[in-house]
């Protein structure tokens, strides 16, 4: 969890610096949002399993965070559309329909 959190923070920092230099490309934004929303959700899920059955109870706030992150996964741009943007940047072929 710490590894992915650290990598996500470094990625966000790098993209922020590119933006400050006005060198940030849309597909790089997609890469950062896709990775960081996905990994944050994965971390929340792992926290929930560490708590066992307690992880699904309202006594612990882990799934409240996970539910919030499900919203983030959509409103920061859906995974499907970010993947299409990245795919186009990698291959030169737009697969949008
Ligand atoms: C809590 C929350 C807050 C929000 N806040 C804002 C806000 O402040 N401002 C704002 O403008 N919007 C906001 N939104 C809207 C959000 O940006 C949209 O919900 C999001 O962009 C997805 O659009 P949609 O719901 O119309 O899904 P749709 O476009 O109907 O897509 C449905 C599904 O199909 C997939 N899909 C769509 N097109 C394609 C395609 N061409 N190829 C393959 N798959 C595709 C999507 O990835 C998704 O999984 C918010 C959403 C939520 C949940």
Backbone and ligand atoms as CSV (ligand in chain L), in Angstrom:
chain,resi,resn,atom,element,x,y,z
A,1,UNK,N,N,0.839,-1.200,0.000
A,1,UNK,CA,C,0.000,0.000,0.000
A,1,UNK,C,C,0.872,1.248,0.000
A,2,UNK,N,N,1.898,1.222,0.837
A,2,UNK,CA,C,2.798,2.378,0.926
A,2,UNK,C,C,3.536,2.594,-0.396
A,3,UNK,N,N,3.919,1.478,-1.017
A,3,UNK,CA,C,4.630,1.547,-2.297
A,3,UNK,C,C,3.776,2.252,-3.354
A,4,UNK,N,N,2.523,1.802,-3.501
A,4,UNK,CA,C,1.647,2.388,-4.523
A,4,UNK,C,C,1.291,3.829,-4.192
A,5,UNK,N,N,1.092,4.119,-2.903
A,5,UNK,CA,C,0.804,5.493,-2.486
A,5,UNK,C,C,1.972,6.412,-2.849
A,6,UNK,N,N,3.189,5.959,-2.554
A,6,UNK,CA,C,4.380,6.761,-2.864
A,6,UNK,C,C,4.547,6.969,-4.358
A,7,UNK,N,N,4.328,5.899,-5.144
A,7,UNK,CA,C,4.455,6.014,-6.594
A,7,UNK,C,C,3.410,6.977,-7.160
A,8,UNK,N,N,2.181,6.885,-6.635
A,8,UNK,CA,C,1.119,7.779,-7.097
A,8,UNK,C,C,1.434,9.231,-6.779
A,9,UNK,N,N,1.989,9.468,-5.590
A,9,UNK,CA,C,2.339,10.840,-5.207
A,9,UNK,C,C,3.447,11.384,-6.099
A,10,UNK,N,N,4.438,10.530,-6.401
A,10,UNK,CA,C,5.537,10.972,-7.278
A,10,UNK,C,C,5.022,11.273,-8.693
A,11,UNK,N,N,4.099,10.434,-9.157
A,11,UNK,CA,C,3.518,10.648,-10.483
A,11,UNK,C,C,2.771,11.986,-10.520
A,12,UNK,N,N,1.949,12.244,-9.486
A,12,UNK,CA,C,1.198,13.504,-9.432
A,12,UNK,C,C,2.147,14.702,-9.367
A,13,UNK,N,N,3.214,14.554,-8.591
A,13,UNK,CA,C,4.194,15.639,-8.462
A,13,UNK,C,C,4.849,15.921,-9.811
A,14,UNK,N,N,5.235,14.846,-10.508
A,14,UNK,CA,C,5.873,14.984,-11.817
A,14,UNK,C,C,4.926,15.668,-12.815
A,15,UNK,N,N,3.663,15.217,-12.838
A,15,UNK,CA,C,2.703,15.801,-13.780
A,15,UNK,C,C,2.435,17.267,-13.432
A,16,UNK,N,N,2.376,17.576,-12.146
A,16,UNK,CA,C,2.181,18.965,-11.724
A,16,UNK,C,C,3.324,19.859,-12.185
A,17,UNK,N,N,4.531,19.324,-12.087
A,17,UNK,CA,C,5.696,20.113,-12.528
A,17,UNK,C,C,5.673,20.321,-14.045
A,18,UNK,N,N,5.257,19.265,-14.794
A,18,UNK,CA,C,5.130,19.424,-16.248
A,18,UNK,C,C,4.092,20.496,-16.571
A,19,UNK,N,N,2.990,20.507,-15.806
A,19,UNK,CA,C,1.947,21.518,-16.041
A,19,UNK,C,C,2.483,22.921,-15.770
A,20,UNK,N,N,3.231,23.061,-14.688
A,20,UNK,CA,C,3.829,24.370,-14.369
A,20,UNK,C,C,4.706,24.862,-15.517
A,21,UNK,N,N,5.365,23.893,-16.204
A,21,UNK,CA,C,6.242,24.245,-17.333
A,21,UNK,C,C,5.474,24.291,-18.657
A,22,UNK,N,N,4.148,24.101,-18.569
A,22,UNK,CA,C,3.256,24.080,-19.744
A,22,UNK,C,C,3.689,23.026,-20.759
A,23,UNK,N,N,4.138,21.870,-20.240
A,23,UNK,CA,C,4.547,20.759,-21.114
A,23,UNK,C,C,3.678,19.525,-20.922
A,24,UNK,N,N,2.589,19.666,-20.160
A,24,UNK,CA,C,1.747,18.510,-19.833
A,24,UNK,C,C,0.796,18.200,-20.986
A,25,UNK,N,N,0.783,16.922,-21.423
A,25,UNK,CA,C,-0.083,16.518,-22.517
A,25,UNK,C,C,-1.327,15.811,-21.976
A,26,UNK,N,N,-2.452,15.861,-22.702
A,26,UNK,CA,C,-3.695,15.250,-22.213
A,26,UNK,C,C,-3.544,13.769,-21.858
A,27,UNK,N,N,-2.787,13.019,-22.664
A,27,UNK,CA,C,-2.649,11.582,-22.382
A,27,UNK,C,C,-1.863,11.340,-21.085
A,28,UNK,N,N,-0.996,12.293,-20.721
A,28,UNK,CA,C,-0.278,12.168,-19.443
A,28,UNK,C,C,-1.239,12.408,-18.273
A,29,UNK,N,N,-2.190,13.313,-18.476
A,29,UNK,CA,C,-3.217,13.541,-17.450
A,29,UNK,C,C,-4.038,12.265,-17.278
A,30,UNK,N,N,-4.409,11.651,-18.408
A,30,UNK,CA,C,-5.180,10.398,-18.352
A,30,UNK,C,C,-4.403,9.322,-17.603
A,31,UNK,N,N,-3.125,9.218,-17.895
A,31,UNK,CA,C,-2.284,8.201,-17.240
A,31,UNK,C,C,-2.267,8.410,-15.720
A,32,UNK,N,N,-2.087,9.661,-15.305
A,32,UNK,CA,C,-2.038,9.961,-13.874
A,32,UNK,C,C,-3.364,9.708,-13.187
A,33,UNK,N,N,-4.459,10.166,-13.806
A,33,UNK,CA,C,-5.771,9.991,-13.182
A,33,UNK,C,C,-6.167,8.520,-13.131
A,34,UNK,N,N,-5.933,7.811,-14.240
A,34,UNK,CA,C,-6.283,6.380,-14.281
A,34,UNK,C,C,-5.514,5.616,-13.217
A,35,UNK,N,N,-4.208,5.813,-13.172
A,35,UNK,CA,C,-3.381,5.070,-12.213
A,35,UNK,C,C,-3.727,5.417,-10.774
A,36,UNK,N,N,-3.815,6.705,-10.477
A,36,UNK,CA,C,-3.938,7.090,-9.078
A,36,UNK,C,C,-5.321,6.791,-8.504
A,37,UNK,N,N,-6.381,6.971,-9.303
A,37,UNK,CA,C,-7.718,6.622,-8.811
A,37,UNK,C,C,-7.810,5.103,-8.621
A,38,UNK,N,N,-7.262,4.359,-9.571
A,38,UNK,CA,C,-7.296,2.891,-9.502
A,38,UNK,C,C,-6.534,2.377,-8.274
A,39,UNK,N,N,-5.333,2.912,-8.061
A,39,UNK,CA,C,-4.517,2.427,-6.946
A,39,UNK,C,C,-5.079,2.864,-5.590
A,40,UNK,N,N,-5.658,4.066,-5.526
A,40,UNK,CA,C,-6.266,4.514,-4.265
A,40,UNK,C,C,-7.405,3.577,-3.873
A,41,UNK,N,N,-8.193,3.187,-4.871
A,41,UNK,CA,C,-9.303,2.266,-4.609
A,41,UNK,C,C,-8.773,0.896,-4.182
A,42,UNK,N,N,-7.720,0.456,-4.827
A,42,UNK,CA,C,-7.113,-0.827,-4.475
A,42,UNK,C,C,-6.593,-0.803,-3.029
A,43,UNK,N,N,-5.993,0.321,-2.631
A,43,UNK,CA,C,-5.496,0.453,-1.253
A,43,UNK,C,C,-6.658,0.405,-0.265
A,44,UNK,N,N,-7.748,1.110,-0.590
A,44,UNK,CA,C,-8.916,1.109,0.315
A,44,UNK,C,C,-9.473,-0.304,0.457
A,45,UNK,N,N,-9.523,-1.039,-0.650
A,45,UNK,CA,C,-10.034,-2.417,-0.593
A,45,UNK,C,C,-9.120,-3.302,0.258
A,46,UNK,N,N,-7.818,-3.115,0.111
A,46,UNK,CA,C,-6.879,-3.920,0.888
A,46,UNK,C,C,-7.013,-3.598,2.383
A,47,UNK,N,N,-7.212,-2.325,2.703
A,47,UNK,CA,C,-7.444,-1.937,4.110
A,47,UNK,C,C,-8.682,-2.642,4.654
A,48,UNK,N,N,-9.702,-2.715,3.832
A,48,UNK,CA,C,-10.948,-3.362,4.260
A,48,UNK,C,C,-10.729,-4.850,4.554
A,49,UNK,N,N,-9.954,-5.536,3.717
A,49,UNK,CA,C,-9.744,-6.966,3.961
A,49,UNK,C,C,-8.855,-7.194,5.181
A,50,UNK,N,N,-7.940,-6.252,5.440
A,50,UNK,CA,C,-7.098,-6.384,6.637
A,50,UNK,C,C,-7.939,-6.378,7.905
A,51,UNK,N,N,-9.061,-5.690,7.850
A,51,UNK,CA,C,-9.933,-5.603,9.028
A,51,UNK,C,C,-10.889,-6.796,9.125
A,52,UNK,N,N,-10.817,-7.700,8.149
A,52,UNK,CA,C,-11.701,-8.859,8.174
A,52,UNK,C,C,-13.162,-8.435,8.128
A,53,UNK,N,N,-14.007,-9.110,8.919
A,53,UNK,CA,C,-15.444,-8.795,8.919
A,53,UNK,C,C,-15.695,-7.372,9.408
A,54,UNK,N,N,-14.852,-6.894,10.316
A,54,UNK,CA,C,-15.015,-5.515,10.792
A,54,UNK,C,C,-14.914,-4.510,9.645
A,55,UNK,N,N,-14.206,-4.905,8.584
A,55,UNK,CA,C,-13.991,-3.994,7.459
A,55,UNK,C,C,-15.253,-3.599,6.739
A,56,UNK,N,N,-16.301,-4.416,6.860
A,56,UNK,CA,C,-17.550,-4.045,6.163
A,56,UNK,C,C,-18.543,-3.357,7.094
A,57,UNK,N,N,-18.179,-3.210,8.367
A,57,UNK,CA,C,-19.107,-2.565,9.310
A,57,UNK,C,C,-18.926,-1.050,9.278
A,58,UNK,N,N,-19.971,-0.344,9.715
A,58,UNK,CA,C,-19.916,1.123,9.729
A,58,UNK,C,C,-19.008,1.649,10.833
A,59,UNK,N,N,-18.587,0.736,11.719
A,59,UNK,CA,C,-17.726,1.129,12.828
A,59,UNK,C,C,-16.361,1.642,12.329
A,60,UNK,N,N,-15.955,1.113,11.164
A,60,UNK,CA,C,-14.667,1.508,10.575
A,60,UNK,C,C,-14.941,2.243,9.254
A,61,UNK,N,N,-14.191,3.307,8.971
A,61,UNK,CA,C,-14.549,4.164,7.825
A,61,UNK,C,C,-13.951,3.734,6.485
A,62,UNK,N,N,-13.368,2.528,6.425
A,62,UNK,CA,C,-12.630,2.151,5.212
A,62,UNK,C,C,-13.521,2.146,3.972
A,63,UNK,N,N,-14.692,1.526,4.082
A,63,UNK,CA,C,-15.542,1.453,2.891
A,63,UNK,C,C,-16.194,2.796,2.564
A,64,UNK,N,N,-16.278,3.689,3.544
A,64,UNK,CA,C,-16.728,5.049,3.239
A,64,UNK,C,C,-15.715,5.709,2.297
A,65,UNK,N,N,-14.434,5.504,2.591
A,65,UNK,CA,C,-13.387,6.027,1.702
A,65,UNK,C,C,-13.461,5.344,0.333
A,66,UNK,N,N,-13.664,4.020,0.346
A,66,UNK,CA,C,-13.732,3.284,-0.924
A,66,UNK,C,C,-14.906,3.781,-1.773
A,67,UNK,N,N,-16.047,4.027,-1.107
A,67,UNK,CA,C,-17.225,4.507,-1.837
A,67,UNK,C,C,-16.956,5.885,-2.430
A,68,UNK,N,N,-16.290,6.736,-1.660
A,68,UNK,CA,C,-15.919,8.054,-2.162
A,68,UNK,C,C,-14.998,7.902,-3.380
A,69,UNK,N,N,-14.066,6.944,-3.287
A,69,UNK,CA,C,-13.124,6.738,-4.392
A,69,UNK,C,C,-13.808,6.173,-5.635
A,70,UNK,N,N,-14.911,5.425,-5.445
A,70,UNK,CA,C,-15.683,4.973,-6.615
A,70,UNK,C,C,-16.214,6.185,-7.381
A,71,UNK,N,N,-16.638,7.230,-6.638
A,71,UNK,CA,C,-17.076,8.468,-7.295
A,71,UNK,C,C,-15.915,9.116,-8.031
A,72,UNK,N,N,-14.746,9.140,-7.370
A,72,UNK,CA,C,-13.557,9.758,-7.986
A,72,UNK,C,C,-13.217,9.039,-9.292
A,73,UNK,N,N,-13.319,7.705,-9.250
A,73,UNK,CA,C,-13.011,6.882,-10.430
A,73,UNK,C,C,-13.868,7.302,-11.634
A,74,UNK,N,N,-15.078,7.803,-11.366
A,74,UNK,CA,C,-15.944,8.274,-12.456
A,74,UNK,C,C,-15.710,9.746,-12.764
A,75,UNK,N,N,-15.725,10.588,-11.734
A,75,UNK,CA,C,-15.720,12.029,-12.049
A,75,UNK,C,C,-14.345,12.560,-12.448
A,76,UNK,N,N,-13.295,11.801,-12.233
A,76,UNK,CA,C,-11.981,12.224,-12.763
A,76,UNK,C,C,-11.779,11.701,-14.181
A,77,UNK,N,N,-12.853,11.180,-14.776
A,77,UNK,CA,C,-12.776,10.571,-16.104
A,77,UNK,C,C,-12.805,9.070,-15.929
A,78,UNK,N,N,-13.664,8.397,-16.698
A,78,UNK,CA,C,-13.808,6.954,-16.498
A,78,UNK,C,C,-12.569,6.210,-16.999
A,79,UNK,N,N,-12.340,5.040,-16.416
A,79,UNK,CA,C,-11.183,4.222,-16.803
A,79,UNK,C,C,-11.204,3.901,-18.291
A,80,UNK,N,N,-12.413,3.594,-18.807
A,80,UNK,CA,C,-12.522,3.205,-20.221
A,80,UNK,C,C,-12.028,4.336,-21.126
A,81,UNK,N,N,-12.472,5.551,-20.830
A,81,UNK,CA,C,-12.111,6.669,-21.702
A,81,UNK,C,C,-10.630,7.034,-21.541
A,82,UNK,N,N,-10.113,6.998,-20.304
A,82,UNK,CA,C,-8.669,7.243,-20.129
A,82,UNK,C,C,-7.854,6.204,-20.908
A,83,UNK,N,N,-8.302,4.942,-20.873
A,83,UNK,CA,C,-7.572,3.892,-21.592
A,83,UNK,C,C,-7.602,4.133,-23.104
A,84,UNK,N,N,-8.725,4.635,-23.599
A,84,UNK,CA,C,-8.806,4.944,-25.028
A,84,UNK,C,C,-7.839,6.075,-25.385
A,85,UNK,N,N,-7.752,7.083,-24.514
A,85,UNK,CA,C,-6.842,8.220,-24.752
A,85,UNK,C,C,-5.397,7.736,-24.758
A,86,UNK,N,N,-5.047,6.908,-23.763
A,86,UNK,CA,C,-3.669,6.385,-23.676
A,86,UNK,C,C,-3.374,5.464,-24.863
A,87,UNK,N,N,-4.344,4.636,-25.220
A,87,UNK,CA,C,-4.176,3.721,-26.356
A,87,UNK,C,C,-3.890,4.474,-27.639
A,88,UNK,N,N,-4.601,5.579,-27.833
A,88,UNK,CA,C,-4.372,6.384,-29.037
A,88,UNK,C,C,-2.961,6.977,-29.030
A,89,UNK,N,N,-2.523,7.433,-27.840
A,89,UNK,CA,C,-1.171,8.017,-27.749
A,89,UNK,C,C,-0.101,6.954,-28.019
A,90,UNK,N,N,-0.340,5.729,-27.569
A,90,UNK,CA,C,0.652,4.665,-27.744
A,90,UNK,C,C,0.713,4.145,-29.173
A,91,UNK,N,N,-0.471,4.002,-29.801
A,91,UNK,CA,C,-0.513,3.329,-31.105
A,91,UNK,C,C,-0.706,4.282,-32.278
A,92,UNK,N,N,-1.200,5.488,-31.980
A,92,UNK,CA,C,-1.535,6.410,-33.072
A,92,UNK,C,C,-2.901,6.137,-33.671
A,93,UNK,N,N,-3.582,5.098,-33.173
A,93,UNK,CA,C,-4.896,4.741,-33.714
A,93,UNK,C,C,-5.989,5.059,-32.691
A,94,UNK,N,N,-6.962,5.887,-33.032
A,94,UNK,CA,C,-8.082,6.128,-32.120
A,94,UNK,C,C,-9.061,4.960,-32.173
A,95,UNK,N,N,-9.397,4.403,-31.004
A,95,UNK,CA,C,-10.358,3.286,-30.964
A,95,UNK,C,C,-11.699,3.768,-30.415
A,96,UNK,N,N,-11.920,5.090,-30.424
A,96,UNK,CA,C,-13.191,5.638,-29.925
A,96,UNK,C,C,-14.313,5.263,-30.881
A,97,UNK,N,N,-15.504,5.005,-30.336
A,97,UNK,CA,C,-16.665,4.724,-31.169
A,97,UNK,C,C,-17.714,5.773,-30.902
L,1,LIG,C1,C,-19.825,12.272,-7.693
L,1,LIG,C2,C,-19.717,12.824,-9.089
L,1,LIG,C3,C,-19.393,14.158,-9.260
L,1,LIG,C4,C,-19.305,14.704,-10.542
L,1,LIG,N1,N,-18.960,16.005,-10.682
L,1,LIG,C5,C,-18.880,16.546,-11.909
L,1,LIG,C6,C,-18.519,17.911,-12.093
L,1,LIG,O1,O,-18.231,18.639,-11.131
L,1,LIG,N2,N,-18.470,18.425,-13.339
L,1,LIG,C7,C,-18.758,17.666,-14.431
L,1,LIG,O2,O,-18.710,18.176,-15.557
L,1,LIG,N3,N,-19.101,16.357,-14.298
L,1,LIG,C8,C,-19.175,15.785,-13.067
L,1,LIG,N4,N,-19.513,14.466,-12.926
L,1,LIG,C9,C,-19.890,13.718,-14.121
L,1,LIG,C10,C,-18.778,12.786,-14.571
L,1,LIG,O3,O,-17.734,13.516,-15.158
L,1,LIG,C11,C,-19.425,11.809,-15.588
L,1,LIG,O4,O,-20.301,10.979,-14.822
L,1,LIG,C12,C,-18.360,10.963,-16.270
L,1,LIG,O5,O,-17.597,11.763,-17.154
L,1,LIG,C13,C,-18.976,9.800,-17.037
L,1,LIG,O6,O,-19.985,10.280,-17.888
L,1,LIG,P1,P,-21.430,9.577,-17.874
L,1,LIG,O7,O,-21.873,9.362,-16.433
L,1,LIG,O8,O,-22.286,10.393,-18.799
L,1,LIG,O9,O,-21.176,8.148,-18.469
L,1,LIG,P2,P,-21.341,7.681,-19.982
L,1,LIG,O10,O,-20.605,8.630,-20.879
L,1,LIG,O11,O,-22.790,7.422,-20.231
L,1,LIG,O12,O,-20.543,6.331,-19.938
L,1,LIG,C14,C,-21.081,5.127,-19.346
L,1,LIG,C15,C,-19.978,4.077,-19.374
L,1,LIG,O13,O,-19.572,3.846,-20.731
L,1,LIG,C16,C,-18.176,4.114,-20.881
L,1,LIG,N5,N,-17.953,4.801,-22.183
L,1,LIG,C17,C,-18.420,6.011,-22.563
L,1,LIG,N6,N,-18.031,6.301,-23.814
L,1,LIG,C18,C,-17.265,5.251,-24.224
L,1,LIG,C19,C,-16.556,4.965,-25.419
L,1,LIG,N7,N,-16.532,5.803,-26.462
L,1,LIG,N8,N,-15.890,3.787,-25.497
L,1,LIG,C20,C,-15.893,2.917,-24.447
L,1,LIG,N9,N,-16.552,3.123,-23.283
L,1,LIG,C21,C,-17.219,4.285,-23.181
L,1,LIG,C22,C,-17.777,4.990,-19.719
L,1,LIG,O14,O,-16.430,4.798,-19.387
L,1,LIG,C23,C,-18.696,4.495,-18.623
L,1,LIG,O15,O,-18.152,3.375,-17.976
L,1,LIG,C24,C,-19.581,13.887,-11.657
L,1,LIG,C25,C,-19.891,12.513,-11.472
L,1,LIG,C26,C,-19.946,11.989,-10.205
L,1,LIG,C27,C,-20.265,10.517,-10.047
